[in-house]
Amino acid sequence: MNEVITAKDAFKQRVHEWAAKLDVEVVWLGVRPMRHKWASCSTNGHLNFNSDLLDLETDLWDYVIVHELLHFSVPNHGKLWKSLMRAHLGDWEALEFRLRGN
């Protein structure tokens, strides 16, 4: 029996892979339509991602996933957050630029 893996399943799997890499506990994970942002997170481990991400390339998934997961330990976009983004994604600014074009 062949199991069909949907884009949503693949995305959620990627979130869990990154969470393991970053040693972050994801309590709840949702993928749903969102009008004004790509994702949101709460301090209690809840994550929501915009379902429009499913139509984008996986490197842009990684940008949004890592961006949100890092907020569990760094609540702002300061120097520490930026250095962690660079450590995990390299030229994250280029990914951010591409994402803003979508």
Buried (B, 14 or more C-beta within 10 A) or exposed (E): EEEEEEBBEEBBEBBBEBBEEBEBEBEEBEBEEBEEEBBBBEEEBEBBBBBEBBEBEEEBBBBBBBBBBBBBEBEEEEEEBBEBBEEBBEEBEEBBEBBEEE
